[in-house]
Amino acid sequence: MHSTLSVFKNLSVVNSKGEHLIHFGPMMLHGNSDMKSYNPYYGYLAGELHGALSDPVLGGDVEPGMRLSEKMNFPHSKQVSCVRHLNTNSVRYMTDKVGLDDKSRSKVTGAIFGKDGLSSVAGDVEFEQKLGEVETLFSEISQQYLDYFRKQVLPGLRMNQQAGPKYLNWTSNPPESANNMVKYAIDWEPQSVYNLIITLYELVKSQYKEIVRAIQGIGDLAVVHIGKPSFTYPQS
């Protein structure tokens, strides 16, 4: 049994640091992870978001079934991939599968994820030019890694580049934080389907309670009024 959680920034409230609440969205429990399994989930999301002011930007795992379903149900949305995961998986592949030495791994990682690496290039022309440079470098280091890069890393980098400059180095910190909240709530132990559903329900319920508290002017969150947060606290 798998669980797929969606999260979003709740723009109606902020904390004392001015950060929007990372809020749980719709969730799905499923046995398979192919496109057909995800379609009812993303179809529901698409229906709920119909008529929104803008199309959502969808970030998550590079899961083929999930990504295909996203594209089918949100044909005009941008997709983004976690750069940290791409980097971690790339280093693991170079180490465990290709057996590259430290110097070669450093060259490859720097060419992709370094300060002036491919992951930081925003323009279309510049991206293609930089891509040609890094692929030439990789062909000299390892053809095996070059093949991996083209199949497993480049698609994610292209997603981020096409989504816009602010998504170039996007990471999945918000959904991972939400995932850790769930794991903490179940004490990192397997659960029956019933108990898992109840736990997820209580987590979402607790977040809405915090929204209500913010509306009442108490708690750790503040309601945003015309773009500005308004913090009020009860008088003692």
MARVEXSE-732482 format. One record per residue: x, y, z of N, C-alpha, C in turn. Coordinates in steps of 0.02 Angstrom, whole numbers, padded with zeros to 5 digits. Layout:
// MARVEXSE-732482
[rec [X; Y; Z]; [X; Y; Z]; [X; Y; Z]],
...
This chain:
// MARVEXSE-732482
[rec [00042; -00060; 00000]; [00000; 00000; 00000]; [00044; 00062; 00000]],
[rec [00029; 00109; -00044]; [00066; 00172; -00049]; [00020; 00229; -00030]],
[rec [00051; 00283; -00006]; [00013; 00345; 00007]; [00044; 00402; -00033]],
[rec [00002; 00439; -00067]; [00025; 00499; -00104]; [-00007; 00559; -00071]],
[rec [00034; 00606; -00048]; [00011; 00665; -00013]; [00024; 00726; -00056]],
[rec [-00023; 00772; -00058]; [-00011; 00835; -00091]; [-00007; 00889; -00037]],
[rec [00036; 00938; -00049]; [00041; 00995; -00003]; [00042; 01059; -00044]],
[rec [00023; 01114; -00012]; [00024; 01178; -00045]; [00037; 01233; 00007]],
[rec [00059; 01291; -00017]; [00068; 01347; 00028]; [00001; 01381; 00038]],
[rec [-00021; 01384; 00100]; [-00084; 01418; 00116]; [-00070; 01493; 00121]],
[rec [-00089; 01530; 00069]; [-00072; 01601; 00064]; [-00115; 01644; 00110]],
[rec [-00163; 01615; 00144]; [-00207; 01655; 00187]; [-00177; 01668; 00256]],
[rec [-00125; 01630; 00275]; [-00096; 01639; 00341]; [-00019; 01636; 00337]],
[rec [00013; 01666; 00386]; [00086; 01663; 00392]; [00104; 01652; 00465]],
[rec [00165; 01628; 00476]; [00190; 01623; 00545]; [00227; 01687; 00564]],
[rec [00258; 01688; 00621]; [00291; 01749; 00645]; [00351; 01768; 00602]],
[rec [00376; 01722; 00562]; [00432; 01737; 00517]; [00408; 01761; 00449]],
[rec [00343; 01765; 00440]; [00315; 01787; 00377]; [00310; 01731; 00325]],
[rec [00316; 01668; 00348]; [00314; 01611; 00303]; [00243; 01582; 00300]],
[rec [00221; 01565; 00240]; [00155; 01535; 00232]; [00155; 01464; 00258]],
[rec [00098; 01443; 00284]; [00090; 01375; 00310]; [00092; 01325; 00252]],
[rec [00132; 01272; 00261]; [00131; 01215; 00214]; [00073; 01171; 00235]],
[rec [00023; 01169; 00193]; [-00041; 01138; 00211]; [-00051; 01073; 00173]],
[rec [-00078; 01024; 00207]; [-00096; 00961; 00174]; [-00153; 00973; 00125]],
[rec [-00146; 00944; 00066]; [-00200; 00943; 00017]; [-00231; 00874; 00013]],
[rec [-00267; 00859; -00041]; [-00296; 00792; -00049]; [-00243; 00737; -00047]],
[rec [-00263; 00679; -00023]; [-00218; 00622; -00015]; [-00248; 00561; -00049]],
[rec [-00205; 00513; -00066]; [-00229; 00451; -00097]; [-00190; 00392; -00070]],
[rec [-00226; 00338; -00054]; [-00195; 00274; -00038]; [-00206; 00229; -00098]],
[rec [-00153; 00195; -00120]; [-00159; 00155; -00181]; [-00110; 00096; -00179]],
[rec [-00129; 00045; -00217]; [-00088; -00016; -00219]; [-00036; -00015; -00275]],
[rec [-00052; 00018; -00330]; [-00006; 00022; -00387]; [00015; 00094; -00399]],
[rec [00068; 00103; -00439]; [00093; 00170; -00453]; [00098; 00184; -00528]],
[rec [00051; 00156; -00566]; [00051; 00169; -00637]; [00005; 00229; -00652]],
[rec [00004; 00250; -00714]; [-00035; 00309; -00733]; [-00109; 00300; -00717]],
[rec [-00137; 00241; -00731]; [-00208; 00229; -00719]; [-00225; 00235; -00645]],
[rec [-00178; 00216; -00602]; [-00191; 00221; -00530]; [-00193; 00294; -00507]],
[rec [-00150; 00335; -00538]; [-00147; 00405; -00519]; [-00202; 00448; -00551]],
[rec [-00231; 00425; -00607]; [-00279; 00467; -00643]; [-00339; 00490; -00602]],
[rec [-00371; 00445; -00562]; [-00428; 00469; -00522]; [-00407; 00525; -00473]],
[rec [-00347; 00519; -00446]; [-00321; 00568; -00398]; [-00310; 00636; -00431]],
[rec [-00271; 00635; -00486]; [-00257; 00698; -00519]; [-00318; 00725; -00557]],
[rec [-00362; 00680; -00577]; [-00425; 00703; -00607]; [-00467; 00741; -00556]],
[rec [-00468; 00717; -00494]; [-00504; 00752; -00441]; [-00473; 00820; -00428]],
[rec [-00405; 00823; -00423]; [-00371; 00886; -00412]; [-00386; 00936; -00468]],
[rec [-00385; 00911; -00530]; [-00398; 00954; -00587]; [-00469; 00983; -00583]],
[rec [-00517; 00942; -00563]; [-00585; 00966; -00556]; [-00592; 01019; -00502]],
[rec [-00558; 01008; -00445]; [-00562; 01056; -00390]; [-00529; 01122; -00407]],
[rec [-00477; 01120; -00449]; [-00440; 01180; -00467]; [-00464; 01212; -00532]],
[rec [-00517; 01185; -00561]; [-00544; 01213; -00623]; [-00567; 01285; -00611]],
[rec [-00544; 01329; -00654]; [-00563; 01399; -00647]; [-00516; 01439; -00603]],
[rec [-00462; 01408; -00579]; [-00413; 01444; -00537]; [-00380; 01500; -00578]],
[rec [-00354; 01550; -00543]; [-00323; 01607; -00576]; [-00263; 01588; -00618]],
[rec [-00229; 01535; -00598]; [-00171; 01512; -00636]; [-00164; 01437; -00628]],
[rec [-00128; 01407; -00675]; [-00117; 01335; -00672]; [-00065; 01320; -00618]],
[rec [-00073; 01266; -00581]; [-00024; 01250; -00528]; [00043; 01227; -00559]],
[rec [00097; 01239; -00522]; [00161; 01210; -00539]; [00168; 01147; -00496]],
[rec [00179; 01091; -00529]; [00177; 01026; -00495]; [00247; 00999; -00484]],
[rec [00265; 00991; -00421]; [00331; 00964; -00404]; [00324; 00899; -00367]],
[rec [00373; 00854; -00377]; [00370; 00790; -00342]; [00424; 00743; -00366]],
[rec [00414; 00679; -00354]; [00462; 00628; -00374]; [00461; 00619; -00450]],
[rec [00518; 00594; -00475]; [00520; 00577; -00546]; [00491; 00506; -00553]],
[rec [00426; 00501; -00540]; [00389; 00439; -00543]; [00352; 00438; -00610]],
[rec [00369; 00393; -00656]; [00340; 00395; -00724]; [00264; 00397; -00725]],
[rec [00232; 00352; -00687]; [00159; 00351; -00687]; [00129; 00415; -00661]],
[rec [00159; 00442; -00608]; [00135; 00505; -00579]; [00142; 00562; -00628]],
[rec [00200; 00567; -00660]; [00214; 00622; -00705]; [00168; 00619; -00767]],
[rec [00156; 00559; -00792]; [00112; 00552; -00849]; [00040; 00574; -00832]],
[rec [00018; 00554; -00773]; [-00049; 00573; -00751]; [-00055; 00648; -00740]],
[rec [-00002; 00678; -00711]; [-00001; 00751; -00702]; [-00010; 00786; -00769]],
[rec [00028; 00762; -00819]; [00026; 00795; -00885]; [-00041; 00786; -00918]],
[rec [-00071; 00727; -00908]; [-00136; 00714; -00938]; [-00191; 00758; -00908]],
[rec [-00190; 00766; -00842]; [-00243; 00802; -00808]; [-00229; 00877; -00800]],
[rec [-00166; 00896; -00806]; [-00148; 00967; -00803]; [-00104; 00983; -00864]],
[rec [-00133; 00982; -00924]; [-00093; 00989; -00985]; [-00056; 01056; -00991]],
[rec [-00079; 01108; -00956]; [-00048; 01174; -00962]; [-00003; 01191; -00903]],
[rec [00003; 01145; -00855]; [00044; 01159; -00796]; [00117; 01142; -00808]],
[rec [00159; 01177; -00771]; [00231; 01162; -00771]; [00245; 01109; -00719]],
[rec [00295; 01067; -00733]; [00317; 01017; -00685]; [00389; 01032; -00665]],
[rec [00405; 01019; -00602]; [00473; 01030; -00577]; [00497; 00969; -00539]],
[rec [00563; 00961; -00537]; [00594; 00904; -00503]; [00642; 00928; -00449]],
[rec [00649; 00889; -00397]; [00693; 00907; -00341]; [00766; 00900; -00362]],
[rec [00802; 00956; -00362]; [00872; 00956; -00382]; [00915; 00917; -00333]],
[rec [00898; 00920; -00269]; [00937; 00883; -00220]; [00933; 00808; -00232]],
[rec [00874; 00783; -00249]; [00866; 00712; -00264]; [00904; 00693; -00327]],
[rec [00900; 00736; -00378]; [00937; 00722; -00440]; [01011; 00718; -00426]],
[rec [01036; 00763; -00384]; [01107; 00764; -00367]; [01126; 00701; -00327]],
[rec [01086; 00685; -00277]; [01102; 00627; -00235]; [01101; 00562; -00276]],
[rec [01051; 00554; -00318]; [01046; 00494; -00359]; [01103; 00491; -00410]],
[rec [01123; 00549; -00436]; [01178; 00551; -00484]; [01243; 00528; -00452]],
[rec [01258; 00554; -00392]; [01319; 00535; -00357]; [01319; 00461; -00340]],
[rec [01261; 00436; -00319]; [01256; 00365; -00302]; [01268; 00322; -00364]],
[rec [01242; 00342; -00421]; [01252; 00304; -00483]; [01326; 00305; -00503]],
[rec [01356; 00363; -00499]; [01427; 00368; -00517]; [01471; 00325; -00472]],
[rec [01452; 00321; -00409]; [01491; 00284; -00360]; [01480; 00208; -00365]],
[rec [01415; 00189; -00364]; [01398; 00118; -00359]; [01396; 00082; -00425]],
[rec [01375; 00116; -00478]; [01366; 00083; -00543]; [01424; 00094; -00591]],
[rec [01451; 00154; -00592]; [01505; 00170; -00640]; [01573; 00161; -00608]],
[rec [01578; 00176; -00543]; [01642; 00170; -00509]; [01690; 00227; -00524]],
[rec [01664; 00288; -00532]; [01707; 00345; -00547]; [01746; 00365; -00484]],
[rec [01806; 00391; -00493]; [01846; 00414; -00437]; [01821; 00482; -00413]],
[rec [01848; 00505; -00357]; [01824; 00568; -00327]; [01832; 00627; -00374]],
[rec [01887; 00630; -00409]; [01900; 00687; -00454]; [01850; 00689; -00510]],
[rec [01835; 00632; -00539]; [01787; 00630; -00595]; [01717; 00646; -00570]],
[rec [01699; 00619; -00512]; [01632; 00634; -00484]; [01624; 00708; -00470]],
[rec [01678; 00739; -00445]; [01676; 00810; -00431]; [01667; 00851; -00494]],
[rec [01700; 00832; -00548]; [01693; 00867; -00612]; [01621; 00862; -00638]],
[rec [01594; 00802; -00635]; [01526; 00791; -00660]; [01475; 00830; -00618]],
[rec [01481; 00825; -00552]; [01434; 00859; -00508]; [01438; 00935; -00516]],
[rec [01498; 00961; -00521]; [01507; 01033; -00531]; [01478; 01057; -00597]],
[rec [01486; 01016; -00649]; [01460; 01036; -00715]; [01384; 01039; -00716]],
[rec [01352; 00998; -00674]; [01279; 00998; -00673]; [01251; 01043; -00618]],
[rec [01275; 01034; -00557]; [01243; 01066; -00499]; [01286; 01121; -00467]],
[rec [01344; 01136; -00495]; [01387; 01188; -00468]; [01358; 01257; -00478]],
[rec [01393; 01307; -00452]; [01370; 01376; -00455]; [01355; 01398; -00527]],
[rec [01397; 01378; -00573]; [01387; 01395; -00644]; [01368; 01334; -00685]],
[rec [01339; 01285; -00651]; [01322; 01222; -00685]; [01258; 01227; -00725]],
[rec [01242; 01173; -00758]; [01183; 01170; -00802]; [01118; 01185; -00764]],
[rec [01114; 01164; -00702]; [01052; 01174; -00664]; [01037; 01247; -00649]],
[rec [01086; 01291; -00659]; [01077; 01362; -00644]; [01067; 01405; -00706]],
[rec [01061; 01374; -00764]; [01054; 01410; -00827]; [00980; 01420; -00843]],
[rec [00959; 01482; -00852]; [00888; 01497; -00862]; [00868; 01503; -00935]],
[rec [00909; 01534; -00977]; [00891; 01547; -01046]; [00892; 01484; -01089]],
[rec [00848; 01481; -01139]; [00844; 01423; -01182]; [00908; 01412; -01222]],
[rec [00932; 01465; -01254]; [00993; 01459; -01295]; [01052; 01442; -01251]],
[rec [01058; 01476; -01194]; [01114; 01464; -01149]; [01111; 01393; -01121]],
[rec [01050; 01368; -01108]; [01043; 01301; -01081]; [01068; 01249; -01132]],
[rec [01049; 01257; -01195]; [01071; 01209; -01246]; [01146; 01212; -01257]],
[rec [01173; 01273; -01253]; [01246; 01280; -01261]; [01283; 01247; -01204]],
[rec [01259; 01258; -01143]; [01291; 01227; -01085]; [01282; 01152; -01087]],
[rec [01225; 01129; -01109]; [01212; 01057; -01114]; [01262; 01024; -01160]],
[rec [01276; 01056; -01217]; [01326; 01028; -01263]; [01394; 01022; -01230]],
[rec [01412; 01072; -01190]; [01477; 01071; -01156]; [01481; 01014; -01105]],
[rec [01428; 01006; -01064]; [01431; 00955; -01012]; [01428; 00885; -01043]],
[rec [01390; 00876; -01097]; [01387; 00810; -01128]; [01453; 00791; -01159]],
[rec [01489; 00840; -01187]; [01556; 00826; -01213]; [01602; 00804; -01157]],
[rec [01598; 00839; -01100]; [01638; 00821; -01042]; [01622; 00751; -01018]],
[rec [01558; 00735; -01013]; [01537; 00669; -00988]; [01558; 00613; -01035]],
[rec [01556; 00626; -01100]; [01577; 00575; -01149]; [01650; 00557; -01141]],
[rec [01690; 00605; -01118]; [01761; 00594; -01106]; [01773; 00556; -01041]],
[rec [01727; 00565; -00993]; [01735; 00533; -00927]; [01704; 00464; -00926]],
[rec [01642; 00458; -00950]; [01607; 00393; -00948]; [01546; 00395; -00992]],
[rec [01545; 00353; -01044]; [01486; 00348; -01087]; [01428; 00319; -01048]],
[rec [01442; 00275; -01001]; [01389; 00245; -00961]; [01353; 00299; -00920]],
[rec [01392; 00344; -00891]; [01360; 00397; -00852]; [01322; 00445; -00898]],
[rec [01349; 00459; -00956]; [01315; 00503; -01003]; [01246; 00476; -01021]],
[rec [01241; 00411; -01031]; [01177; 00380; -01046]; [01129; 00389; -00988]],
[rec [01155; 00380; -00927]; [01114; 00389; -00867]; [01091; 00461; -00861]],
[rec [01137; 00507; -00872]; [01121; 00578; -00867]; [01064; 00597; -00914]],
[rec [01066; 00573; -00975]; [01015; 00590; -01025]; [00947; 00562; -01007]],
[rec [00946; 00504; -00974]; [00882; 00472; -00958]; [00854; 00493; -00890]],
[rec [00898; 00503; -00840]; [00875; 00511; -00772]; [00884; 00582; -00743]],
[rec [00931; 00620; -00769]; [00945; 00686; -00740]; [00920; 00742; -00785]],
[rec [00936; 00738; -00849]; [00919; 00792; -00895]; [00844; 00808; -00898]],
[rec [00799; 00757; -00900]; [00727; 00774; -00902]; [00705; 00818; -00844]],
[rec [00731; 00804; -00784]; [00713; 00845; -00726]; [00741; 00915; -00731]],
[rec [00802; 00922; -00755]; [00831; 00988; -00764]; [00793; 01029; -00815]],
[rec [00771; 00996; -00868]; [00732; 01031; -00920]; [00665; 01055; -00891]],
[rec [00633; 01013; -00850]; [00571; 01033; -00818]; [00580; 01099; -00780]],
[rec [00632; 01101; -00739]; [00643; 01159; -00697]; [00660; 01221; -00739]],
[rec [00700; 01211; -00790]; [00720; 01267; -00833]; [00659; 01296; -00870]],
[rec [00615; 01252; -00892]; [00556; 01275; -00929]; [00503; 01305; -00883]],
[rec [00505; 01287; -00819]; [00457; 01314; -00771]; [00473; 01387; -00753]],
[rec [00535; 01408; -00761]; [00554; 01477; -00747]; [00612; 01482; -00699]],
[rec [00645; 01540; -00697]; [00706; 01550; -00657]; [00700; 01531; -00583]],
[rec [00642; 01545; -00551]; [00637; 01531; -00480]; [00632; 01457; -00464]],
[rec [00623; 01416; -00516]; [00619; 01343; -00505]; [00682; 01306; -00526]],
[rec [00734; 01342; -00546]; [00795; 01309; -00571]; [00823; 01261; -00520]],
[rec [00827; 01281; -00457]; [00855; 01239; -00405]; [00803; 01221; -00353]],
[rec [00743; 01204; -00377]; [00688; 01186; -00332]; [00704; 01122; -00295]],
[rec [00686; 01120; -00231]; [00692; 01060; -00191]; [00625; 01043; -00160]],
[rec [00616; 00980; -00143]; [00552; 00957; -00117]; [00548; 00960; -00041]],
[rec [00575; 01013; -00011]; [00574; 01018; 00062]; [00504; 01019; 00091]],
[rec [00456; 01057; 00062]; [00388; 01058; 00091]; [00355; 00989; 00093]],
[rec [00353; 00952; 00036]; [00321; 00886; 00040]; [00359; 00837; 00085]],
[rec [00425; 00843; 00087]; [00463; 00799; 00130]; [00449; 00814; 00204]],
[rec [00440; 00878; 00219]; [00422; 00898; 00287]; [00354; 00869; 00306]],
[rec [00307; 00872; 00260]; [00241; 00844; 00272]; [00245; 00768; 00280]],
[rec [00286; 00737; 00239]; [00295; 00664; 00243]; [00323; 00644; 00311]],
[rec [00370; 00684; 00337]; [00399; 00670; 00402]; [00348; 00679; 00458]],
[rec [00302; 00727; 00449]; [00249; 00736; 00498]; [00207; 00673; 00503]],
[rec [00192; 00643; 00445]; [00153; 00581; 00445]; [00191; 00525; 00478]],
[rec [00255; 00518; 00461]; [00295; 00464; 00491]; [00300; 00472; 00566]],
[rec [00307; 00534; 00588]; [00311; 00547; 00661]; [00245; 00528; 00694]],
[rec [00190; 00545; 00660]; [00124; 00532; 00689]; [00110; 00457; 00696]],
[rec [00138; 00416; 00652]; [00128; 00344; 00656]; [00187; 00309; 00690]],
[rec [00232; 00351; 00718]; [00290; 00325; 00756]; [00333; 00280; 00712]],
[rec [00336; 00297; 00648]; [00379; 00262; 00600]; [00365; 00186; 00597]],
[rec [00303; 00168; 00612]; [00284; 00097; 00612]; [00230; 00085; 00560]],
[rec [00229; 00025; 00530]; [00175; 00008; 00483]; [00107; 00012; 00518]],
[rec [00056; 00033; 00481]; [-00010; 00041; 00509]; [-00062; 00003; 00467]],
[rec [-00116; -00014; 00498]; [-00172; -00040; 00459]; [-00201; 00017; 00418]],
[rec [-00236; 00000; 00365]; [-00266; 00051; 00322]; [-00311; 00097; 00363]],
[rec [-00352; 00067; 00406]; [-00398; 00107; 00446]; [-00361; 00156; 00491]],
[rec [-00310; 00132; 00527]; [-00273; 00176; 00572]; [-00236; 00231; 00533]],
[rec [-00211; 00215; 00474]; [-00176; 00265; 00434]; [-00225; 00319; 00412]],
[rec [-00285; 00300; 00391]; [-00335; 00348; 00370]; [-00353; 00395; 00428]],
[rec [-00363; 00367; 00487]; [-00380; 00407; 00545]; [-00324; 00456; 00562]],
[rec [-00262; 00432; 00558]; [-00204; 00475; 00573]; [-00200; 00533; 00524]],
[rec [-00208; 00518; 00460]; [-00206; 00571; 00409]; [-00262; 00621; 00420]],
[rec [-00321; 00596; 00436]; [-00378; 00640; 00449]; [-00364; 00687; 00507]],
[rec [-00335; 00660; 00561]; [-00321; 00701; 00620]; [-00267; 00754; 00605]],
[rec [-00219; 00737; 00563]; [-00167; 00786; 00545]; [-00198; 00844; 00507]],
[rec [-00239; 00829; 00458]; [-00272; 00882; 00419]; [-00318; 00923; 00464]],
[rec [-00355; 00889; 00507]; [-00401; 00923; 00552]; [-00364; 00972; 00597]],
[rec [-00305; 00952; 00621]; [-00266; 00995; 00666]; [-00243; 01059; 00629]],
[rec [-00229; 01053; 00565]; [-00208; 01112; 00527]; [-00267; 01160; 00519]],
[rec [-00325; 01134; 00506]; [-00383; 01179; 00499]; [-00401; 01211; 00566]],
[rec [-00387; 01177; 00621]; [-00398; 01208; 00686]; [-00352; 01268; 00695]],
[rec [-00290; 01262; 00669]; [-00243; 01318; 00674]; [-00266; 01377; 00631]],
[rec [-00299; 01363; 00575]; [-00326; 01417; 00533]; [-00382; 01453; 00571]],
[rec [-00425; 01415; 00604]; [-00479; 01445; 00643]; [-00451; 01488; 00699]],
[rec [-00399; 01463; 00732]; [-00368; 01501; 00786]; [-00339; 01567; 00759]],
[rec [-00310; 01564; 00699]; [-00282; 01625; 00669]; [-00337; 01676; 00655]],
[rec [-00394; 01652; 00631]; [-00451; 01697; 00618]; [-00475; 01729; 00683]],
[rec [-00471; 01691; 00737]; [-00492; 01717; 00803]; [-00439; 01762; 00835]],
[rec [-00381; 01766; 00803]; [-00328; 01809; 00829]; [-00286; 01777; 00883]],
[rec [-00284; 01711; 00886]; [-00243; 01676; 00936]; [-00201; 01624; 00900]],
[rec [-00152; 01597; 00935]; [-00110; 01545; 00905]; [-00047; 01573; 00873]],
[rec [-00013; 01530; 00836]; [00052; 01547; 00808]; [00048; 01573; 00736]],
[rec [-00012; 01576; 00707]; [-00020; 01599; 00639]; [-00059; 01664; 00637]],
[rec [-00050; 01701; 00583]; [-00087; 01764; 00574]; [-00119; 01764; 00506]],
[rec [-00180; 01791; 00503]; [-00215; 01798; 00439]; [-00185; 01854; 00399]],
[rec [-00178; 01844; 00334]; [-00152; 01896; 00290]; [-00209; 01939; 00265]],
[rec [-00206; 02004; 00278]; [-00257; 02051; 00255]; [-00227; 02097; 00203]],
[rec [-00253; 02093; 00142]; [-00230; 02135; 00086]; [-00154; 02132; 00080]],
[rec [-00129; 02072; 00083]; [-00057; 02063; 00072]; [-00014; 02074; 00134]],
[rec [-00045; 02093; 00192]; [-00007; 02105; 00252]; [-00034; 02062; 00309]],
[rec [00010; 02030; 00347]; [-00014; 01990; 00404]; [-00036; 02034; 00461]],
[rec [-00085; 02013; 00497]; [-00109; 02050; 00554]; [-00105; 02005; 00616]],
[rec [-00055; 02018; 00658]; [-00046; 01978; 00718]; [-00083; 02010; 00776]],
[rec [-00126; 01972; 00807]; [-00159; 01995; 00868]; [-00154; 01939; 00919]],
[rec [-00143; 01957; 00980]; [-00137; 01907; 01033]; [-00184; 01925; 01090]],
[rec [-00212; 01875; 01124]; [-00258; 01890; 01179]; [-00222; 01928; 01235]],
[rec [-00257; 01974; 01265]; [-00229; 02012; 01320]; [-00234; 01971; 01384]],
[rec [-00180; 01971; 01422]; [-00180; 01934; 01485]; [-00205; 01980; 01542]],
